[in-house]
Amino acid sequence: MQRVRLIISGDVVGVGYRAWALRAAQSKGLVGWVKNRQDRTVELVAEGPRQDLEELVKQCQHGPEVAWVEKVDAEWGKATGEFMGFAVVY
């Protein structure tokens, strides 16, 4: 099990990105969270099998249809097992 932390920048706040990411992560059985940050980026932390996480990272590079993703920074590590599901954090 792996962990990835993403910082997604571009036009990603106010366009349904968090709800879209929630569905994308849950469809892969991943656990973690997604939230908007003060600097108008989106932060996502997910844990699960490496292949599923890599697919999520690729999807996050496009996001929902109305979003414009400029950049996705990924930081990889080992899963901590601290999450029970995937949620939007406010």
Secondary structure, 3 states (H helix, E strand, C coil): CEEEEEEEEEECCCCCHHHHHHHHHHHCCCEEEEEECCCCCEEEEEEECHHHHHHHHHHHCCCCCCCEEEEEEEEEEECCCCCCCEEECC
